[in-house]
Amino acid sequence: MQIQKVLKISSLAVVSCLLIVYGFYWNEARKEVFFLCGNFAPGVTKADVIRQLDTANLSNYVVSNNDKGSSIIFSSKINFSFYQCSIEIDKKGLVSNVGFSQLI
């Protein structure tokens, strides 16, 4: 009986530590998306946007071309892309619109 109790307590401690570490990384990924998204304003060049997004450690981005120019979606898989930065680039290669959003 004593061994089972020790195993339960140890398991609970390990799971609690893992949740705390994951929560820390979740928040850091959220802050990375939020603060990098705040760096972009209309008129910034696409090259500057890409250069800054390449500095991210916990997040990634996807560039999609469309008829108006291109769009960049910046998010993190750590928090299941719950927080996203959408950056619209016009045909001149300049930022035309930026938006930070969170699902729900």
C-alpha positions in Angstrom: 0.0 0.0 0.0 2.8 2.4 0.8 4.4 2.0 -2.6 1.1 2.8 -4.4 0.6 5.9 -2.4 4.2 7.1 -3.2 3.6 6.3 -6.9 0.3 8.3 -6.9 1.9 11.3 -5.3 5.0 11.1 -7.5 2.8 10.9 -10.6 0.7 13.8 -9.5 3.9 15.9 -8.9 5.3 15.0 -12.3 2.0 15.9 -14.1 1.7 19.1 -12.1 5.3 20.1 -13.1 4.6 19.3 -16.8 1.5 21.4 -16.8 3.3 24.4 -15.2 6.1 24.2 -17.8 3.6 23.9 -20.6 1.6 26.8 -19.3 4.8 28.9 -19.2 5.6 28.1 -22.8 2.0 28.7 -23.8 2.2 32.2 -22.4 5.6 32.9 -23.9 4.3 31.8 -27.4 1.2 34.1 -26.9 3.5 37.0 -26.0 5.7 36.4 -28.9 2.8 36.5 -31.4 1.2 39.5 -29.7 4.4 41.7 -29.4 5.8 40.9 -32.8 2.3 41.6 -34.3 2.5 45.1 -32.7 5.6 45.9 -34.6 3.9 46.1 -37.9 2.0 49.1 -39.2 0.7 50.1 -42.7 3.6 51.0 -44.9 6.2 48.6 -43.5 7.9 46.5 -46.2 7.3 42.8 -46.6 11.0 42.2 -46.2 11.0 43.9 -42.8 8.0 41.9 -41.7 9.7 38.6 -42.7 13.0 39.7 -41.1 11.3 40.3 -37.8 9.1 37.2 -38.0 12.3 35.1 -38.6 13.5 36.1 -35.1 10.6 34.2 -33.4 11.6 31.1 -31.4 8.2 29.6 -30.5 6.1 30.6 -33.5 6.0 30.3 -37.3 4.3 32.0 -40.2 2.8 31.1 -43.6 2.8 33.4 -46.6 -0.1 33.1 -49.1 -0.3 34.9 -52.3 -3.6 36.3 -53.5 -5.0 38.7 -56.0 -4.5 41.7 -53.7 -0.8 40.9 -53.0 -0.1 38.4 -50.2 -1.1 37.6 -46.6 1.0 36.3 -43.7 -0.5 34.3 -40.8 1.8 34.2 -37.8 0.9 31.8 -35.0 2.3 29.2 -32.7 1.7 25.4 -32.6 2.5 25.4 -28.9 -0.9 27.1 -28.2 -2.6 25.4 -31.2 -2.7 28.6 -33.2 -5.2 30.0 -30.6 -3.5 33.4 -31.1 -2.9 34.7 -34.6 -1.5 37.7 -36.3 -2.8 38.4 -39.8 -0.7 40.7 -42.0 -2.0 41.8 -45.4 0.6 42.9 -47.9 -0.4 44.9 -51.0 1.0 44.5 -54.5 3.7 47.1 -53.8 5.1 44.9 -51.0 3.9 47.1 -48.2 1.8 46.2 -45.2 -1.8 47.4 -45.7 -3.5 45.8 -42.7 -2.5 44.0 -39.4 -4.7 42.3 -37.0 -4.2 40.2 -33.8 -6.9 37.7 -32.9 -7.6 34.9 -30.5 -10.0 32.1 -31.1 -13.1 32.2 -28.9 
